[in-house]
Amino acid sequence: MYDIVIVGAGPSGASLARLLGKKYKILIIDKRQLLDMNSKSNFEKCCGGLLAPDAQQMLGRFGLGIPRNILNGPQLFTVRTMDIQNNIEQYYQRHYINVDREKFDKWLVSLIPPEVIVICEAIFKGFETVNDNIKVQYTQQGKERTIYTKILVGADGAFSTVRRKISLDLPKSKTYISIQEYYKMDNNLPYFSAIFDDDITDFYSWTIPKDDLLVLGTAVMPKNKPYERFMALKKKLILRGFEFGPCVKRNGAYLSRPEKLNQIYLGKTNIALIGEAAGWISPSSAEGLSYSFRSAYALANAIQQRPDNIIAEYYRNTNRLRLNMKWKHFKSPFMYNTFLRKIAIKSGLMSMDMINIIE
Ligand SMILES: Cc1cc2nc3c(=O)[nH]c(=O)nc-3n(C[C@H](O)[C@H](O)[C@H](O)COP(=O)(O)OP(=O)(O)OC[C@H]3O[C@@H](n4cnc5c(N)ncnc54)[C@H](O)[C@@H]3O)c2cc1C
């Protein structure tokens, strides 16, 4: 019998286990191998691996600094915004930390206190409520296991099994398929590019340099021939002067994009959702790491403060996070409405002039 079972040891689950692990009896399971820094996982998370200032602030508040071996080069201060429909582009200053996402997740898991039982390469299957407790089923190396817990936390990402089992009739976020390919590069680009093209997606596409690789990614609707759209994007960028070396890796994942606040679901009674499983992700940029940290912190406090009414307290603790989401919704039309985006980019507001070498 555990106090808390956490499904998913990504940024949100690992953070919750780290915050509460000394006080509660916790088990955390993940289908990935996150305990061995050198292992290659079959389920590598498809992610840009850019830590935005809000995520950096949370790491700072947690008293954490990122070890050098987690970083990818170059570190990025610039976003190149390309609007294909309006045929305009602009550069903006942003402060990202460029990390190797797989190593970053493993580093977060390494910070979980030894009192917590961490089980990797185990797949959560389901649960049922037995009296006031929860019976949890998972498989490990093909064997079925059953354990009991007082609280179950779904930190299992955009395609959360825990969420699907408790929110059948609730509003769902818009769900995209994201695809990323990694190309070998001799000279990598010194910026993150955000590409807006309504023919490819109503969300956005990106390039991110990662050491000697360039990542090209997009998020498209699953029914819209995702890979064909990805290849169309690549062709368009080549015509615009982008170079892509040989492809060495490809990955993909679901990406949720909550369009309304009621699509964020925190859970019920003693079953809670955090991170992307709850819908905590920016609808304007898909930045999700700060939300993972903040929702884990909010739930950790709720479990300590109101064990009798966790979800109500978790809801209260996330009031500011909901306001933040409202702000992102407000910003969205200036990024995703073709006309408003044109005005926003053309205005040059907050943009920076690039300086070329004099020849
Ligand atoms: C293409 C893409 C690019 C992104 N880029 C960025 C970025 O640059 N910066 C940023 O801040 N955010 C980015 N995000 C968002 C960010 O990746 C997520 O918000 C963040 O990973 C959410 O963390 P999480 O812990 O909630 O979920 P996840 O990171 O998805 O972790 C969920 C964990 O649960 C495990 N799991 C799932 N199902 C099961 C199961 N049945 N049994 C056992 N384990 C299970 C998974 O293996 C995984 O480890 C991006 C997202 C996508 C899709």
The ligand as a Gaussian input file, in Angstrom:
#p B3LYP/6-31G(d) Opt

LIG

0 1
 C        6.936000      18.347000     -30.403000
 C        6.885000      19.017000     -29.049000
 C        7.809000      19.994000     -28.765000
 C        7.796000      20.602000     -27.509000
 N        8.761000      21.527000     -27.216000
 C        8.782000      22.108000     -26.005000
 C        9.826000      23.002000     -25.658000
 O       10.763000      23.249000     -26.425000
 N        9.783000      23.600000     -24.433000
 C        8.764000      23.338000     -23.550000
 O        8.743000      23.932000     -22.468000
 N        7.789000      22.447000     -23.834000
 C        7.786000      21.820000     -25.034000
 N        6.815000      20.896000     -25.317000
 C        5.841000      20.541000     -24.285000
 C        6.498000      19.613000     -23.268000
 O        7.203000      18.581000     -23.920000
 C        5.445000      19.003000     -22.356000
 O        4.588000      20.004000     -21.888000
 C        6.082000      18.295000     -21.173000
 O        6.884000      17.232000     -21.628000
 C        5.009000      17.756000     -20.267000
 O        5.617000      17.065000     -19.219000
 P        4.811000      15.911000     -18.489000
 O        5.702000      15.382000     -17.448000
 O        3.478000      16.392000     -18.118000
 O        4.559000      14.827000     -19.650000
 P        5.614000      14.015000     -20.512000
 O        6.888000      14.742000     -20.642000
 O        4.908000      13.625000     -21.754000
 O        5.900000      12.732000     -19.632000
 C        4.947000      11.713000     -19.504000
 C        5.655000      10.475000     -19.047000
 O        4.678000       9.460000     -18.835000
 C        5.159000       8.243000     -19.370000
 N        3.987000       7.437000     -19.695000
 C        2.989000       7.747000     -20.551000
 N        2.081000       6.771000     -20.577000
 C        2.520000       5.818000     -19.734000
 C        2.017000       4.532000     -19.350000
 N        0.840000       4.063000     -19.804000
 N        2.739000       3.811000     -18.462000
 C        3.919000       4.271000     -17.989000
 N        4.432000       5.460000     -18.322000
 C        3.739000       6.221000     -19.178000
 C        5.998000       8.654000     -20.573000
 O        6.956000       7.673000     -20.896000
 C        6.638000       9.946000     -20.090000
 O        7.883000       9.751000     -19.475000
 C        6.816000      20.255000     -26.558000
 C        5.878000      19.251000     -26.855000
 C        5.930000      18.620000     -28.085000
 C        4.952000      17.509000     -28.375000

